[in-house]
Structures are given as structure tokens and as C-alpha cells.
């Protein structure tokens, strides 16, 4: 399976999608088509943690003051299901591997996998 979860309004997502050959990928724009519990469970199974999928730099984190709170895995799961901006993006799933976020190392590993 090849799938990518991204945000259309995110310039970083757009840049990475241009850098990577997405032929054969199923593209899901998470604002117009939010992730569901089944998709999140699939990402969790590949990443091993909801926290790994969570975007701690989201503006909503600051307004909810999440840095000062202790957040459990189940809280991370609920936040991810409730608000699309909490998903660290883009998320690429290639076969049984997951590539989360826009760090140079994640993008480089994705490119290596696809080459």
C-alpha cells in the first residue's frame, strides 16, 4: 500500500509532495477528509505510538497549553481524531513502513525507500 496524508494549505507538505514521486500513491487531504479511527490505528501500528504522530508545534498546542500537561497515549489518540492540525505531516505509508513529518531525515529515508 502507498498512501500519503497531507494538508493542502501547508507549504512544507506541497514542497515534499513535489520532491517525491507520488505516482501510485493514494493522496488524502486531511482537512477536507479527516483521518478516521481505522486509519489512525493503522498509523499507530506502524509508528508504535500516538505521540510519534502528534504535532507538538501546532498552534492549538499553545492555546490549549498542552506543554504544561501530562498527556497519555489515549489523550494523544483523541486529540488526533478530534483535530486534523495535530497530525504531524506529511505522513507517508509505503508498504509496511511509515515516514512521519518533514524532518530532513524522514524525507531522506522516504526518498531512499522509493528509489
Secondary structure, DSSP 8 states (H G I E B T S, - for coil): -EEEEE-TT-HHHHHHHHHS--TT-EEEETTTS---HHHHHHHHHHHS-HHHHB-TT-HHHHHTTGGGS---HHHHHHHHHH-GGGB-S-EEEETTEEEESS-HHHHHHHHHHH-
